[in-house]
Amino acid sequence: MIDVNPKGEVWVFAEQEDESLSEVSLELCGRARELADTLGVKMGAVLAGWNVRELSYRLIAHGADKVYYVHDTRLENYRTQPYARVLCQLVTKHTPQIVIFGATPMGRDLAPRVASEMKAGLTADCTDLQIGEYTDVKTKQTYRNLLLQIRPAFGGNIIATIINYDRWPQMATVREGVMAMRSGDPRRSGEIIEEKIEFNDFDLAVKLIEKHREPRKVNLKGARVIVAGGAGLGSKDNFKLIHDLAGAIGGVVGASRAAVDSGFIGKEHQVGQTGTTVRPALYIACGISGAVQHRAGMEESAKIIAINWDKEAPIFGVAHYGIVGDVNKIVPMMIKAIKQR
Amino acid sequence: MGYNCVVCVKQVPDTSSITGEAMKADGTVNRAALPTIFNPEDLNALEAALAIRDEFGGAVTVITMGPPAACEVLRECLYRGADRAILITDRRAAASDTLATSYILSRAVRTIGTYDFVFCGRQAIDGDTAQVGPQLAEKLGVAQVTYFERLVDLRDRTARIRRNVGNGWEVLEVRLPVLVTVIDTANVPRPAAARRAMRYKRARTALEIAGEVKKATPQAVEAETAREVDKRLEALQAQGLAMEQWNLDDIQADLSWCGLAGSPTKVHRVQSIVLTKEGYTEIAPTQEGVSRMIHELVVDRTLG
């Protein structure tokens, strides 16, 4: 662990594979920038790989003041131990107060290994990060400017706020898509700091024998928010509104079978018995009447908003919020409301 | 020769059947009101270990950390084919976060001694953190392979393992010992074997026996109870039905790394979001109505 260090930087682990940055890393840069501004400290990104210096500029555009870049052939493909060595050595050297990772398969493999070696706290799968204070009930001592690590637990039935006031850095993984990605500013300037890392034989003992990647599929299962459109949209052109709302809210696009059959969108987006069964934190059903096959695939969602012109539509039977009206008018209102929040 | 496997399993509350009654007024979970189950991916971890033993020889030792009642999952492991079961139980381990838990498990694994594989489920359904596996690997100072899909090859104490990385897969080659976390699609866990279940349903830990004796003879003086417990334990040991039970001293754990003291993360607050679905809130189809709804969703943290 490192000492509590209120002047320490806020760091993001910049996840890259095959020379492309994961989206969640850029989403995290946006939030890390805000956290750093609140704390009045610099924001850094850790980038490791082989010939990926170019990616530094995107990290800087998305808010990084500094990019700690480790350029090493042995880091070309992700492996747990050498990457953990990179993080541990850099954290020990630069003592950041916060280090956040995407809650991706890579981030969830790496972050706990690093946290264990640093003997620091780590909170998994956060859906929100804020700066706040905490008062210990027993000692009455108040700790200010802590990272509040907010996450669902117990299968999404409770929301817990976790803090770590003494064994730093404060570490968290954050779910993909829950933090809005800001548009990058290519005029921002930042510093690229090249770092050299010492590896031992153990770090390099695991060998990558074979690697196979598939093009990224629609991740309805893992989505926290799903915006789904149905036949009620009326046309493929109107269905674009669903993409717009999903983009604004940081959600994934879903669809009813009727919308898929009408050719508004591909089958991989279909929610329901014959498509994907989902249980996101929020499901927005736009112009979906709610046939039983569709409801079976989404009624377990924690919150459901239904928008339909027909107040008798069965979708309202599973909804928490219902809006009776024209979906093509209401969706733009929602986009506006989200942009203003 | 064969391979020695240690499997870490956990008894968890069944989070899929949480109802309003499971939440206390202060917003915390009333664990007593929840049914408990064998953490699903730990069954996949057990199966992966049993499959290695069945093919290559060796032994499967199962450990769990929890209250005395957690031996239910240990018995389940014995029914399914595990060779040895150990309960790690100690009040001083309560409130351990993932770091403290992995430390305690590492002490238990070291106490078992030599091993080739440590298997864990990828994650437990009560926290979904997936942290204990990698943290345990680090504490043991061994390599980790997460998201095990299948064993591709195993020879000369070197394993080739295919792991699922979400958008694809890869094969890693690793010298043993290694810690492996297993995902639900890796295999189909074998069911309990009827003959083993018949035999091991009488398996008990010392704590369980003590509970049973106290219940049967509540009036007995302490010395008498203790004697009866020892007698029963001996009888079970003779039949190979005594499950081992270790506390933090037995595994020589440093208490400053256990329980609340050993846990860097603390719960600041907990908020219940269990919903009672009785009709829906009607929102006016106006900008004002829609904005108010979005605001509500931001306030209750549905929207980040």
Boltz contact constraints between the chains, C-beta under 6 A:
constraints:
  - contact:
      token1: [A, 80]
      token2: [B, 144]
      max_distance: 6.0
  - contact:
      token1: [A, 105]
      token2: [B, 165]
      max_distance: 6.0
  - contact:
      token1: [A, 105]
      token2: [B, 166]
      max_distance: 6.0
  - contact:
      token1: [A, 108]
      token2: [B, 130]
      max_distance: 6.0
  - contact:
      token1: [A, 109]
      token2: [B, 146]
      max_distance: 6.0
  - contact:
      token1: [A, 112]
      token2: [B, 131]
      max_distance: 6.0
  - contact:
      token1: [A, 112]
      token2: [B, 134]
      max_distance: 6.0
  - contact:
      token1: [A, 112]
      token2: [B, 135]
      max_distance: 6.0
  - contact:
      token1: [A, 113]
      token2: [B, 134]
      max_distance: 6.0
  - contact:
      token1: [A, 113]
      token2: [B, 138]
      max_distance: 6.0
  - contact:
      token1: [A, 116]
      token2: [B, 135]
      max_distance: 6.0
  - contact:
      token1: [A, 116]
      token2: [B, 138]
      max_distance: 6.0
  - contact:
      token1: [A, 117]
      token2: [B, 138]
      max_distance: 6.0
  - contact:
      token1: [A, 120]
      token2: [B, 264]
      max_distance: 6.0
  - contact:
      token1: [A, 121]
      token2: [B, 264]
      max_distance: 6.0
  - contact:
      token1: [A, 121]
      token2: [B, 265]
      max_distance: 6.0
  - contact:
      token1: [A, 123]
      token2: [B, 265]
      max_distance: 6.0
  - contact:
      token1: [A, 124]
      token2: [B, 129]
      max_distance: 6.0
  - contact:
      token1: [A, 124]
      token2: [B, 131]
      max_distance: 6.0
  - contact:
      token1: [A, 127]
      token2: [B, 304]
      max_distance: 6.0
  - contact:
      token1: [A, 128]
      token2: [B, 304]
      max_distance: 6.0
  - contact:
      token1: [A, 134]
      token2: [B, 268]
      max_distance: 6.0
  - contact:
      token1: [A, 153]
      token2: [B, 127]
      max_distance: 6.0
  - contact:
      token1: [A, 154]
      token2: [B, 15]
      max_distance: 6.0
  - contact:
      token1: [A, 154]
      token2: [B, 29]
      max_distance: 6.0
  - contact:
      token1: [A, 155]
      token2: [B, 15]
      max_distance: 6.0
  - contact:
      token1: [A, 157]
      token2: [B, 18]
      max_distance: 6.0
  - contact:
      token1: [A, 157]
      token2: [B, 274]
      max_distance: 6.0
  - contact:
      token1: [A, 158]
      token2: [B, 270]
      max_distance: 6.0
  - contact:
      token1: [A, 158]
      token2: [B, 272]
      max_distance: 6.0
  - contact:
      token1: [A, 159]
      token2: [B, 271]
      max_distance: 6.0
  - contact:
      token1: [A, 159]
      token2: [B, 273]
      max_distance: 6.0
  - contact:
      token1: [A, 159]
      token2: [B, 301]
      max_distance: 6.0
  - contact:
      token1: [A, 160]
      token2: [B, 267]
      max_distance: 6.0
  - contact:
      token1: [A, 160]
      token2: [B, 270]
      max_distance: 6.0
  - contact:
      token1: [A, 161]
      token2: [B, 268]
      max_distance: 6.0
  - contact:
      token1: [A, 161]
      token2: [B, 269]
      max_distance: 6.0
  - contact:
      token1: [A, 162]
      token2: [B, 265]
      max_distance: 6.0
  - contact:
      token1: [A, 163]
      token2: [B, 266]
      max_distance: 6.0
  - contact:
      token1: [A, 163]
      token2: [B, 268]
      max_distance: 6.0
  - contact:
      token1: [A, 164]
      token2: [B, 264]
      max_distance: 6.0
  - contact:
      token1: [A, 164]
      token2: [B, 265]
      max_distance: 6.0
  - contact:
      token1: [A, 167]
      token2: [B, 264]
      max_distance: 6.0
  - contact:
      token1: [A, 178]
      token2: [B, 304]
      max_distance: 6.0
  - contact:
      token1: [A, 206]
      token2: [B, 143]
      max_distance: 6.0
  - contact:
      token1: [A, 206]
      token2: [B, 172]
      max_distance: 6.0
  - contact:
      token1: [A, 206]
      token2: [B, 174]
      max_distance: 6.0
  - contact:
      token1: [A, 207]
      token2: [B, 173]
      max_distance: 6.0
  - contact:
      token1: [A, 209]
      token2: [B, 171]
      max_distance: 6.0
  - contact:
      token1: [A, 209]
      token2: [B, 173]
      max_distance: 6.0
  - contact:
      token1: [A, 210]
      token2: [B, 171]
      max_distance: 6.0
  - contact:
      token1: [A, 211]
      token2: [B, 170]
      max_distance: 6.0
  - contact:
      token1: [A, 212]
      token2: [B, 168]
      max_distance: 6.0
  - contact:
      token1: [A, 212]
      token2: [B, 169]
      max_distance: 6.0
  - contact:
      token1: [A, 213]
      token2: [B, 167]
      max_distance: 6.0
  - contact:
      token1: [A, 213]
      token2: [B, 168]
      max_distance: 6.0
  - contact:
      token1: [A, 214]
      token2: [B, 167]
      max_distance: 6.0
  - contact:
      token1: [A, 214]
      token2: [B, 168]
      max_distance: 6.0
  - contact:
      token1: [A, 216]
      token2: [B, 167]
      max_distance: 6.0
  - contact:
      token1: [A, 281]
      token2: [B, 302]
      max_distance: 6.0
  - contact:
      token1: [A, 282]
      token2: [B, 302]
      max_distance: 6.0
  - contact:
      token1: [A, 303]
      token2: [B, 302]
      max_distance: 6.0
  - contact:
      token1: [A, 319]
      token2: [B, 280]
      max_distance: 6.0
  - contact:
      token1: [A, 320]
      token2: [B, 280]
      max_distance: 6.0
  - contact:
      token1: [A, 321]
      token2: [B, 281]
      max_distance: 6.0
  - contact:
      token1: [A, 321]
      token2: [B, 283]
      max_distance: 6.0
  - contact:
      token1: [A, 321]
      token2: [B, 293]
      max_distance: 6.0
  - contact:
      token1: [A, 322]
      token2: [B, 280]
      max_distance: 6.0
  - contact:
      token1: [A, 322]
      token2: [B, 282]
      max_distance: 6.0
  - contact:
      token1: [A, 323]
      token2: [B, 283]
      max_distance: 6.0
  - contact:
      token1: [A, 323]
      token2: [B, 285]
      max_distance: 6.0
  - contact:
      token1: [A, 325]
      token2: [B, 285]
      max_distance: 6.0
  - contact:
      token1: [A, 330]
      token2: [B, 285]
      max_distance: 6.0
  - contact:
      token1: [A, 333]
      token2: [B, 287]
      max_distance: 6.0
  - contact:
      token1: [A, 333]
      token2: [B, 290]
      max_distance: 6.0
  - contact:
      token1: [A, 334]
      token2: [B, 290]
      max_distance: 6.0
  - contact:
      token1: [A, 337]
      token2: [B, 290]
      max_distance: 6.0
  - contact:
      token1: [A, 337]
      token2: [B, 291]
      max_distance: 6.0
  - contact:
      token1: [A, 337]
      token2: [B, 294]
      max_distance: 6.0
  - contact:
      token1: [A, 338]
      token2: [B, 294]
      max_distance: 6.0
  - contact:
      token1: [A, 341]
      token2: [B, 294]
      max_distance: 6.0
  - contact:
      token1: [A, 341]
      token2: [B, 298]
      max_distance: 6.0
